Amino acid sequence: MVKVDFSYFCAITAPYASPEELRTMCDWGNWVFPYDDQFDNGILKNDRAQARATMQQLLEPMVDPSWNEKTYNSSNALVAMHTDVWARIRKRSSKGACRRFVEAMTDYCKGTLDQVDNVVLGVVPDANSFLATRRKSAGVTPLFALVEYAYALDIPDHIMNHEAIHTIQRLGAEFVLLQNDMLSYHKEQREGVSHNLVALYRSAGFSAEASFKILDKLLHERYHEWYATLAQMPSWGGNIDFQVQRYIQGVQNVVLANLNWSFRSSRYFGANKDIVRTTGFIDVLPVEPLIHMEPRSFFSDMSVGKLRNLVSLCISFVSGISQQSCPAIAENLHKPLVSTPEKKRQSAIVALQQQRETVSDDKSDEVFLPATPGGKLLLLLAVSITATVALAFTLGNPRGLESQSFSDAQIKVSRNDDGVMGNVSVV
């Protein structure tokens, strides 16, 4: 049995929640993993009809106006568990928060079913379509509604529907899914799970390092968009601003919780989680690309380069430390990567080859990383609605995560005594 410890995740997400609300959040988290695993690598992975029937059972109590808690009875234990959680949320949340939770769960169901369809039908989506599906299937946005529940927030709908709030929600979900696809790839590759952005790029012929580098670029783009959005956030005055700040803090805490929890839980690295955390070693397996071409078609002249890692980026995100931007990747990166019919493969190959020049110009031999306190991340100090925001946290720093890089071989990351610069060497 894998130790998940989602209570740790929830304690970071909503540190000021009352015991009852925190318990409900923990119950939802302990429900979502076994439920979701059915569609990832379980009995519903290849069963479209049963997957849809299960999702319909899950949603029925939330969307059917005639649903009666007292007379409801489900033979599916996982569905019944979620229904019990929903009953608690409905009693203590505002109407808007309830509606947003239902909308988020509906999106999760739709995204997961799209994921099942892709697996069964052998569809390999382009990167933009893949991200749109993962934003839903990752199951992140229900946590944002649970933040409203945990703190009894009652933010008017016209504010929650503001473009800036929607952007914060989208970016929060994308931070988590990009983190997750990096950190879970070690596990999912061995389980044959294909709905992972790293797996998508590797199946298209990219090396492990190039694939992770693309995700690093996506994270940096969203990092800058987050701060730009906060700087332009309107002020609605008084108690509303306080609630909006607490909500934004909750979204950001979800990102931080996911990062720290990924190395506390045994879900992704098993008994080796502390070793990975301390040494920076991660093994990835060779991949046979779905697209076959001559060796020089993919980065044969590309220097290995030194990647700033996911963790240093996220520490930068939560503490406001600026870093260098990684080399630019052309906008055509997100053109369709591959189609399964053989007659369409050549056009996909051309689209991928256009990326080579822009991804292959990284000549750096080292990466400069922020010095991070030995025992701390910084705790959120303030969120300014009218100017740029100072962000910080005081949660346990996952020591040894200051930098790491990934390749088809093991890659070792070392750190100088002063903690400022991390050097990478291929083993």
QUIGILIN-V872997 format. One record per pair of residues at least 12 apart in sequence whose ideal C-beta (glycine too) atoms are under 6 Angstrom apart, sorted by the first residue. I is the first residue (numbers start at 1). J is the second residue. Records with the same first field share a line. If there is no record, write none. Layout:
I = J, J
This chain:
2 = 266, 267
3 = 266
4 = 33, 265, 267
5 = 264, 265
6 = 29, 30
7 = 26
8 = 261, 264
9 = 257, 261
10 = 25, 26, 29
12 = 253, 257, 395
13 = 253, 254, 257
14 = 150
17 = 150
21 = 150
24 = 88
25 = 146, 150
27 = 85
28 = 85
31 = 81, 82
32 = 139
35 = 78
39 = 112, 116
40 = 193
41 = 191, 193
46 = 120
48 = 116, 120
51 = 116
55 = 109
57 = 76, 79
58 = 79
59 = 109
61 = 83, 86
62 = 86, 102
69 = 87
89 = 149
93 = 149
94 = 154
96 = 157
97 = 145, 148, 149
100 = 145
101 = 145
104 = 141, 142, 145
105 = 142
107 = 136
108 = 136, 139
110 = 136
111 = 133, 136, 137
112 = 137
114 = 133
115 = 137, 195
122 = 340
124 = 338, 340
126 = 336, 337
127 = 334
128 = 334
130 = 200
134 = 177
135 = 173
138 = 177
140 = 173, 176
141 = 173
143 = 254
144 = 169, 251
147 = 250
151 = 246
153 = 243, 247
155 = 243
159 = 236
164 = 229, 233
167 = 229
168 = 248, 251
171 = 222, 226
172 = 251, 255
174 = 222
175 = 255
176 = 255, 258
178 = 215, 218, 219
179 = 258, 259, 310
181 = 196, 197, 198
182 = 215, 310
183 = 262, 268
184 = 268
185 = 198
186 = 282
187 = 268
189 = 285
198 = 211
201 = 214
202 = 287
203 = 290
204 = 291, 337, 338, 352
205 = 289, 291, 298
208 = 284, 406, 407, 408
209 = 406, 407
210 = 299
212 = 406
213 = 307
216 = 307, 326
217 = 326, 329
219 = 313
220 = 325
223 = 317
230 = 389
231 = 388
233 = 385
235 = 385, 386
241 = 385
245 = 383
248 = 383
249 = 380
256 = 318, 393
259 = 314
260 = 398
263 = 277, 398
277 = 398, 400
278 = 400
280 = 404, 413
281 = 410
282 = 406
290 = 338
291 = 338, 349
293 = 349
297 = 353
299 = 356, 360
302 = 360
303 = 363
305 = 362
306 = 364, 366, 367, 424
307 = 405
308 = 367
309 = 403, 404
311 = 401
312 = 369, 402, 403
315 = 372
318 = 391, 393
319 = 378, 392
320 = 390, 391
321 = 370
327 = 361, 362
329 = 358, 359
330 = 358
332 = 354
333 = 355
335 = 351
366 = 423
367 = 422
368 = 421
369 = 402, 403, 422
371 = 419, 420
372 = 397
376 = 394, 397
377 = 393, 395, 397
378 = 392, 393, 394
379 = 393, 394
380 = 393
402 = 415, 422
403 = 422
405 = 424
410 = 427
411 = 426
412 = 425, 427
